[in-house]
Amino acid sequence: MLVSPIRRGGRLAEAAELARMCVRRGGMKCLMFADSHRFVELVKRHADRAGFGDRVRGS
């Protein structure tokens, strides 16, 4: 599945929400591309704070 951002609450919040949706819907594996490694780290941190970070990996 390919998803284009809608920009509801900023790109960090939207990326974290998409990751949460993938985890919630049966533990789907997700591949996320970002502008920088820093952004991926921020999404991971956001997932950790939201309580599903153990199901998300960033590299």
Distance bins in CASP14 RR format, pairs under 12 A and 6 or more apart:
PFRMAT RR
TARGET T0000
AUTHOR 0000-0000-0000
RMODE 2
METHOD distances of the structure
MODEL  1
1 18 0 0 0 0 1 0 0 0 0 0 0
1 21 0 0 0 0 0 1 0 0 0 0 0
1 22 0 0 0 0 1 0 0 0 0 0 0
1 25 0 0 0 0 0 1 0 0 0 0 0
1 28 0 0 0 0 1 0 0 0 0 0 0
1 29 0 0 0 0 0 1 0 0 0 0 0
1 30 0 0 0 0 1 0 0 0 0 0 0
1 31 0 0 0 0 0 1 0 0 0 0 0
2 18 0 0 0 0 0 1 0 0 0 0 0
2 30 0 0 0 0 0 1 0 0 0 0 0
2 31 0 0 0 0 0 1 0 0 0 0 0
2 32 0 0 0 0 0 1 0 0 0 0 0
2 33 0 0 0 0 0 1 0 0 0 0 0
3 14 0 0 0 0 1 0 0 0 0 0 0
3 15 0 0 0 0 1 0 0 0 0 0 0
3 17 0 0 0 0 0 1 0 0 0 0 0
3 18 1 0 1 0 0 0 0 0 0 0 0
3 19 0 0 0 0 0 1 0 0 0 0 0
3 21 0 0 0 0 1 0 0 0 0 0 0
3 22 0 0 0 0 1 0 0 0 0 0 0
3 28 0 0 0 0 0 1 0 0 0 0 0
3 30 0 0 0 0 1 0 0 0 0 0 0
3 31 0 0 0 0 0 1 0 0 0 0 0
3 32 0 0 0 0 1 0 0 0 0 0 0
3 33 0 0 0 0 0 1 0 0 0 0 0
4 11 0 0 0 0 0 1 0 0 0 0 0
4 14 0 0 0 0 0 1 0 0 0 0 0
4 18 0 0 0 0 0 1 0 0 0 0 0
5 11 1 0 0 1 0 0 0 0 0 0 0
5 12 0 0 0 0 0 1 0 0 0 0 0
5 13 0 0 0 0 0 1 0 0 0 0 0
5 14 1 0 1 0 0 0 0 0 0 0 0
5 15 1 0 0 1 0 0 0 0 0 0 0
5 16 0 0 0 0 0 1 0 0 0 0 0
5 17 0 0 0 0 1 0 0 0 0 0 0
5 18 0 0 0 0 1 0 0 0 0 0 0
5 32 0 0 0 0 0 1 0 0 0 0 0
5 33 0 0 0 0 0 1 0 0 0 0 0
5 34 0 0 0 0 0 1 0 0 0 0 0
6 13 0 0 0 0 0 1 0 0 0 0 0
6 14 1 0 0 1 0 0 0 0 0 0 0
6 15 0 0 0 0 0 1 0 0 0 0 0
6 17 0 0 0 0 1 0 0 0 0 0 0
6 18 0 0 0 0 1 0 0 0 0 0 0
7 13 0 0 0 0 1 0 0 0 0 0 0
7 14 1 0 0 1 0 0 0 0 0 0 0
7 15 0 0 0 0 0 1 0 0 0 0 0
7 17 0 0 0 0 0 1 0 0 0 0 0
8 14 1 0 0 1 0 0 0 0 0 0 0
8 15 0 0 0 0 0 1 0 0 0 0 0
8 16 0 0 0 0 0 1 0 0 0 0 0
8 17 0 0 0 0 1 0 0 0 0 0 0
8 18 0 0 0 0 0 1 0 0 0 0 0
9 15 0 0 0 0 0 1 0 0 0 0 0
9 16 0 0 0 0 0 1 0 0 0 0 0
9 17 0 0 0 0 1 0 0 0 0 0 0
10 16 0 0 0 0 1 0 0 0 0 0 0
10 17 0 0 0 0 1 0 0 0 0 0 0
10 18 0 0 0 0 0 1 0 0 0 0 0
10 39 0 0 0 0 0 1 0 0 0 0 0
10 42 0 0 0 0 0 1 0 0 0 0 0
10 43 0 0 0 0 0 1 0 0 0 0 0
10 46 0 0 0 0 0 1 0 0 0 0 0
11 17 0 0 0 0 0 1 0 0 0 0 0
11 18 0 0 0 0 0 1 0 0 0 0 0
11 32 0 0 0 0 0 1 0 0 0 0 0
11 34 0 0 0 0 1 0 0 0 0 0 0
11 35 0 0 0 0 1 0 0 0 0 0 0
11 36 0 0 0 0 0 1 0 0 0 0 0
11 39 1 0 0 1 0 0 0 0 0 0 0
11 40 0 0 0 0 0 1 0 0 0 0 0
11 42 0 0 0 0 1 0 0 0 0 0 0
11 43 0 0 0 0 1 0 0 0 0 0 0
11 46 0 0 0 0 0 1 0 0 0 0 0
12 18 0 0 0 0 0 1 0 0 0 0 0
12 19 0 0 0 0 0 1 0 0 0 0 0
12 32 0 0 0 0 0 1 0 0 0 0 0
12 34 0 0 0 0 1 0 0 0 0 0 0
12 35 0 0 0 0 0 1 0 0 0 0 0
12 36 0 0 0 0 0 1 0 0 0 0 0
12 38 0 0 0 0 0 1 0 0 0 0 0
12 39 1 0 0 1 0 0 0 0 0 0 0
12 40 0 0 0 0 0 1 0 0 0 0 0
12 41 0 0 0 0 0 1 0 0 0 0 0
12 42 1 0 1 0 0 0 0 0 0 0 0
12 43 1 0 0 1 0 0 0 0 0 0 0
12 44 0 0 0 0 0 1 0 0 0 0 0
12 45 0 0 0 0 1 0 0 0 0 0 0
12 46 1 0 0 1 0 0 0 0 0 0 0
12 47 0 0 0 0 0 1 0 0 0 0 0
12 49 0 0 0 0 0 1 0 0 0 0 0
12 50 0 0 0 0 0 1 0 0 0 0 0
13 19 0 0 0 0 0 1 0 0 0 0 0
13 20 0 0 0 0 0 1 0 0 0 0 0
13 42 0 0 0 0 0 1 0 0 0 0 0
13 43 0 0 0 0 1 0 0 0 0 0 0
13 46 1 0 0 1 0 0 0 0 0 0 0
13 47 0 0 0 0 0 1 0 0 0 0 0
13 49 0 0 0 0 0 1 0 0 0 0 0
13 50 0 0 0 0 0 1 0 0 0 0 0
14 20 0 0 0 0 0 1 0 0 0 0 0
14 21 0 0 0 0 0 1 0 0 0 0 0
14 32 0 0 0 0 0 1 0 0 0 0 0
14 34 0 0 0 0 0 1 0 0 0 0 0
14 39 0 0 0 0 0 1 0 0 0 0 0
14 43 0 0 0 0 1 0 0 0 0 0 0
14 46 0 0 0 0 0 1 0 0 0 0 0
15 21 0 0 0 0 0 1 0 0 0 0 0
15 22 0 0 0 0 0 1 0 0 0 0 0
15 30 0 0 0 0 0 1 0 0 0 0 0
15 32 1 0 0 1 0 0 0 0 0 0 0
15 33 0 0 0 0 0 1 0 0 0 0 0
15 34 1 0 0 1 0 0 0 0 0 0 0
15 35 0 0 0 0 0 1 0 0 0 0 0
15 39 1 0 0 1 0 0 0 0 0 0 0
15 40 0 0 0 0 1 0 0 0 0 0 0
15 41 0 0 0 0 0 1 0 0 0 0 0
15 42 0 0 0 0 1 0 0 0 0 0 0
15 43 1 0 1 0 0 0 0 0 0 0 0
15 44 0 0 0 0 0 1 0 0 0 0 0
15 45 0 0 0 0 0 1 0 0 0 0 0
15 46 1 0 0 1 0 0 0 0 0 0 0
15 47 0 0 0 0 1 0 0 0 0 0 0
15 50 0 0 0 0 0 1 0 0 0 0 0
15 56 0 0 0 0 0 1 0 0 0 0 0
15 58 0 0 0 0 0 1 0 0 0 0 0
16 22 0 0 0 0 0 1 0 0 0 0 0
16 23 0 0 0 0 0 1 0 0 0 0 0
16 30 0 0 0 0 0 1 0 0 0 0 0
16 32 0 0 0 0 0 1 0 0 0 0 0
16 34 0 0 0 0 0 1 0 0 0 0 0
16 39 0 0 0 0 0 1 0 0 0 0 0
16 40 0 0 0 0 0 1 0 0 0 0 0
16 41 0 0 0 0 0 1 0 0 0 0 0
16 42 0 0 0 0 1 0 0 0 0 0 0
16 43 1 0 1 0 0 0 0 0 0 0 0
16 44 0 0 0 0 1 0 0 0 0 0 0
16 45 0 0 0 0 1 0 0 0 0 0 0
16 46 1 0 1 0 0 0 0 0 0 0 0
16 47 1 0 1 0 0 0 0 0 0 0 0
16 48 0 0 0 0 1 0 0 0 0 0 0
16 49 0 0 0 0 1 0 0 0 0 0 0
16 50 1 0 0 1 0 0 0 0 0 0 0
16 51 0 0 0 0 0 1 0 0 0 0 0
16 52 0 0 0 0 1 0 0 0 0 0 0
16 53 0 0 0 0 1 0 0 0 0 0 0
16 56 0 0 0 0 1 0 0 0 0 0 0
17 23 0 0 0 0 0 1 0 0 0 0 0
17 24 0 0 0 0 0 1 0 0 0 0 0
17 30 0 0 0 0 0 1 0 0 0 0 0
17 32 0 0 0 0 0 1 0 0 0 0 0
17 43 0 0 0 0 1 0 0 0 0 0 0
17 46 0 0 0 0 1 0 0 0 0 0 0
17 47 0 0 0 0 0 1 0 0 0 0 0
17 50 0 0 0 0 1 0 0 0 0 0 0
17 52 0 0 0 0 0 1 0 0 0 0 0
18 24 0 0 0 0 0 1 0 0 0 0 0
18 25 0 0 0 0 0 1 0 0 0 0 0
18 28 0 0 0 0 0 1 0 0 0 0 0
18 30 1 0 0 1 0 0 0 0 0 0 0
18 31 0 0 0 0 0 1 0 0 0 0 0
18 32 1 0 0 1 0 0 0 0 0 0 0
18 33 0 0 0 0 0 1 0 0 0 0 0
18 34 0 0 0 0 0 1 0 0 0 0 0
18 43 0 0 0 0 1 0 0 0 0 0 0
18 46 0 0 0 0 0 1 0 0 0 0 0
18 47 0 0 0 0 0 1 0 0 0 0 0
18 56 0 0 0 0 0 1 0 0 0 0 0
19 25 0 0 0 0 0 1 0 0 0 0 0
19 27 0 0 0 0 0 1 0 0 0 0 0
19 28 0 0 0 0 1 0 0 0 0 0 0
19 29 0 0 0 0 0 1 0 0 0 0 0
19 30 1 0 0 1 0 0 0 0 0 0 0
19 31 0 0 0 0 0 1 0 0 0 0 0
19 32 1 0 0 1 0 0 0 0 0 0 0
19 34 0 0 0 0 0 1 0 0 0 0 0
19 40 0 0 0 0 0 1 0 0 0 0 0
19 42 0 0 0 0 0 1 0 0 0 0 0
19 43 1 0 0 1 0 0 0 0 0 0 0
19 44 0 0 0 0 1 0 0 0 0 0 0
19 45 0 0 0 0 0 1 0 0 0 0 0
19 46 0 0 0 0 1 0 0 0 0 0 0
19 47 1 0 1 0 0 0 0 0 0 0 0
19 48 0 0 0 0 0 1 0 0 0 0 0
19 50 0 0 0 0 1 0 0 0 0 0 0
19 51 0 0 0 0 0 1 0 0 0 0 0
19 52 1 0 0 1 0 0 0 0 0 0 0
19 53 0 0 0 0 1 0 0 0 0 0 0
19 55 0 0 0 0 1 0 0 0 0 0 0
19 56 1 0 1 0 0 0 0 0 0 0 0
19 57 0 0 0 0 0 1 0 0 0 0 0
19 58 0 0 0 0 1 0 0 0 0 0 0
20 26 0 0 0 0 0 1 0 0 0 0 0
20 27 0 0 0 0 0 1 0 0 0 0 0
20 28 0 0 0 0 0 1 0 0 0 0 0
20 30 0 0 0 0 0 1 0 0 0 0 0
20 43 0 0 0 0 0 1 0 0 0 0 0
20 46 0 0 0 0 1 0 0 0 0 0 0
20 47 1 0 0 1 0 0 0 0 0 0 0
20 48 0 0 0 0 0 1 0 0 0 0 0
20 49 0 0 0 0 0 1 0 0 0 0 0
20 50 1 0 0 1 0 0 0 0 0 0 0
20 51 0 0 0 0 1 0 0 0 0 0 0
20 52 1 0 1 0 0 0 0 0 0 0 0
20 53 0 0 0 0 1 0 0 0 0 0 0
20 55 0 0 0 0 1 0 0 0 0 0 0
20 56 0 0 0 0 1 0 0 0 0 0 0
21 27 0 0 0 0 0 1 0 0 0 0 0
21 28 0 0 0 0 1 0 0 0 0 0 0
21 30 0 0 0 0 1 0 0 0 0 0 0
21 47 0 0 0 0 0 1 0 0 0 0 0
21 50 0 0 0 0 0 1 0 0 0 0 0
21 52 0 0 0 0 0 1 0 0 0 0 0
21 55 0 0 0 0 0 1 0 0 0 0 0
21 56 0 0 0 0 0 1 0 0 0 0 0
22 28 1 0 1 0 0 0 0 0 0 0 0
22 29 1 0 0 1 0 0 0 0 0 0 0
22 30 1 0 1 0 0 0 0 0 0 0 0
22 31 0 0 0 0 1 0 0 0 0 0 0
22 32 0 0 0 0 1 0 0 0 0 0 0
22 43 0 0 0 0 0 1 0 0 0 0 0
22 47 0 0 0 0 0 1 0 0 0 0 0
22 52 0 0 0 0 1 0 0 0 0 0 0
22 53 0 0 0 0 0 1 0 0 0 0 0
22 55 0 0 0 0 1 0 0 0 0 0 0
22 56 0 0 0 0 1 0 0 0 0 0 0
22 57 0 0 0 0 0 1 0 0 0 0 0
23 29 0 0 0 0 1 0 0 0 0 0 0
23 30 0 0 0 0 1 0 0 0 0 0 0
23 47 0 0 0 0 1 0 0 0 0 0 0
23 50 0 0 0 0 1 0 0 0 0 0 0
23 51 0 0 0 0 1 0 0 0 0 0 0
23 52 1 0 1 0 0 0 0 0 0 0 0
23 53 0 0 0 0 1 0 0 0 0 0 0
23 54 0 0 0 0 1 0 0 0 0 0 0
23 55 1 0 1 0 0 0 0 0 0 0 0
23 56 1 0 0 1 0 0 0 0 0 0 0
23 57 0 0 0 0 0 1 0 0 0 0 0
24 30 0 0 0 0 0 1 0 0 0 0 0
24 47 0 0 0 0 0 1 0 0 0 0 0
24 50 0 0 0 0 0 1 0 0 0 0 0
24 51 0 0 0 0 0 1 0 0 0 0 0
24 52 1 0 0 1 0 0 0 0 0 0 0
24 55 0 0 0 0 1 0 0 0 0 0 0
24 56 0 0 0 0 0 1 0 0 0 0 0
25 55 0 0 0 0 0 1 0 0 0 0 0
26 55 0 0 0 0 0 1 0 0 0 0 0
27 52 0 0 0 0 1 0 0 0 0 0 0
27 54 0 0 0 0 0 1 0 0 0 0 0
27 55 1 0 0 1 0 0 0 0 0 0 0
27 56 0 0 0 0 0 1 0 0 0 0 0
28 55 0 0 0 0 1 0 0 0 0 0 0
28 56 0 0 0 0 0 1 0 0 0 0 0
29 55 0 0 0 0 0 1 0 0 0 0 0
29 56 0 0 0 0 0 1 0 0 0 0 0
29 57 0 0 0 0 1 0 0 0 0 0 0
30 40 0 0 0 0 0 1 0 0 0 0 0
30 43 0 0 0 0 0 1 0 0 0 0 0
30 44 0 0 0 0 0 1 0 0 0 0 0
30 47 0 0 0 0 0 1 0 0 0 0 0
30 52 0 0 0 0 0 1 0 0 0 0 0
30 55 0 0 0 0 1 0 0 0 0 0 0
30 56 0 0 0 0 1 0 0 0 0 0 0
30 57 0 0 0 0 1 0 0 0 0 0 0
30 58 0 0 0 0 0 1 0 0 0 0 0
31 40 0 0 0 0 0 1 0 0 0 0 0
31 56 0 0 0 0 0 1 0 0 0 0 0
31 57 0 0 0 0 0 1 0 0 0 0 0
31 58 0 0 0 0 0 1 0 0 0 0 0
31 59 0 0 0 0 0 1 0 0 0 0 0
32 39 0 0 0 0 1 0 0 0 0 0 0
32 40 1 0 0 1 0 0 0 0 0 0 0
32 41 0 0 0 0 0 1 0 0 0 0 0
32 42 0 0 0 0 0 1 0 0 0 0 0
32 43 1 0 0 1 0 0 0 0 0 0 0
32 44 0 0 0 0 1 0 0 0 0 0 0
32 47 0 0 0 0 0 1 0 0 0 0 0
32 56 0 0 0 0 1 0 0 0 0 0 0
32 57 0 0 0 0 0 1 0 0 0 0 0
32 58 0 0 0 0 1 0 0 0 0 0 0
32 59 0 0 0 0 0 1 0 0 0 0 0
33 39 0 0 0 0 1 0 0 0 0 0 0
33 40 0 0 0 0 1 0 0 0 0 0 0
33 43 0 0 0 0 0 1 0 0 0 0 0
33 58 0 0 0 0 0 1 0 0 0 0 0
33 59 0 0 0 0 0 1 0 0 0 0 0
34 40 1 0 1 0 0 0 0 0 0 0 0
34 41 0 0 0 0 1 0 0 0 0 0 0
34 42 0 0 0 0 1 0 0 0 0 0 0
34 43 1 0 0 1 0 0 0 0 0 0 0
34 44 0 0 0 0 0 1 0 0 0 0 0
34 58 0 0 0 0 1 0 0 0 0 0 0
34 59 0 0 0 0 0 1 0 0 0 0 0
35 42 0 0 0 0 0 1 0 0 0 0 0
35 43 0 0 0 0 0 1 0 0 0 0 0
36 42 0 0 0 0 1 0 0 0 0 0 0
36 43 0 0 0 0 0 1 0 0 0 0 0
37 43 0 0 0 0 0 1 0 0 0 0 0
37 44 0 0 0 0 0 1 0 0 0 0 0
37 58 0 0 0 0 1 0 0 0 0 0 0
37 59 0 0 0 0 1 0 0 0 0 0 0
38 44 0 0 0 0 0 1 0 0 0 0 0
38 45 0 0 0 0 0 1 0 0 0 0 0
38 58 0 0 0 0 0 1 0 0 0 0 0
39 45 0 0 0 0 0 1 0 0 0 0 0
39 46 0 0 0 0 0 1 0 0 0 0 0
39 58 0 0 0 0 0 1 0 0 0 0 0
40 46 0 0 0 0 0 1 0 0 0 0 0
40 47 0 0 0 0 0 1 0 0 0 0 0
40 56 0 0 0 0 1 0 0 0 0 0 0
40 57 0 0 0 0 1 0 0 0 0 0 0
40 58 1 0 1 0 0 0 0 0 0 0 0
40 59 1 0 0 1 0 0 0 0 0 0 0
41 47 0 0 0 0 0 1 0 0 0 0 0
41 48 0 0 0 0 0 1 0 0 0 0 0
41 56 0 0 0 0 0 1 0 0 0 0 0
41 57 0 0 0 0 0 1 0 0 0 0 0
41 58 1 0 0 1 0 0 0 0 0 0 0
41 59 0 0 0 0 1 0 0 0 0 0 0
42 48 0 0 0 0 0 1 0 0 0 0 0
42 49 0 0 0 0 0 1 0 0 0 0 0
42 56 0 0 0 0 0 1 0 0 0 0 0
42 58 0 0 0 0 0 1 0 0 0 0 0
43 49 0 0 0 0 0 1 0 0 0 0 0
43 50 0 0 0 0 0 1 0 0 0 0 0
43 52 0 0 0 0 0 1 0 0 0 0 0
43 53 0 0 0 0 1 0 0 0 0 0 0
43 56 1 0 0 1 0 0 0 0 0 0 0
43 57 0 0 0 0 0 1 0 0 0 0 0
43 58 1 0 0 1 0 0 0 0 0 0 0
43 59 0 0 0 0 0 1 0 0 0 0 0
44 50 0 0 0 0 0 1 0 0 0 0 0
44 51 0 0 0 0 0 1 0 0 0 0 0
44 52 0 0 0 0 0 1 0 0 0 0 0
44 53 1 0 0 1 0 0 0 0 0 0 0
44 54 0 0 0 0 0 1 0 0 0 0 0
44 55 0 0 0 0 0 1 0 0 0 0 0
44 56 1 0 1 0 0 0 0 0 0 0 0
44 57 1 0 0 1 0 0 0 0 0 0 0
44 58 1 0 1 0 0 0 0 0 0 0 0
44 59 0 0 0 0 1 0 0 0 0 0 0
45 51 0 0 0 0 0 1 0 0 0 0 0
45 53 0 0 0 0 1 0 0 0 0 0 0
45 56 0 0 0 0 0 1 0 0 0 0 0
45 58 0 0 0 0 0 1 0 0 0 0 0
46 52 0 0 0 0 1 0 0 0 0 0 0
46 53 0 0 0 0 1 0 0 0 0 0 0
46 56 0 0 0 0 1 0 0 0 0 0 0
46 58 0 0 0 0 0 1 0 0 0 0 0
47 53 1 1 0 0 0 0 0 0 0 0 0
47 54 0 0 0 0 1 0 0 0 0 0 0
47 55 1 0 0 1 0 0 0 0 0 0 0
47 56 1 0 1 0 0 0 0 0 0 0 0
47 57 0 0 0 0 1 0 0 0 0 0 0
47 58 0 0 0 0 1 0 0 0 0 0 0
48 54 0 0 0 0 1 0 0 0 0 0 0
48 55 0 0 0 0 0 1 0 0 0 0 0
48 56 0 0 0 0 1 0 0 0 0 0 0
48 57 0 0 0 0 0 1 0 0 0 0 0
48 58 0 0 0 0 0 1 0 0 0 0 0
49 56 0 0 0 0 0 1 0 0 0 0 0
50 56 0 0 0 0 1 0 0 0 0 0 0
END
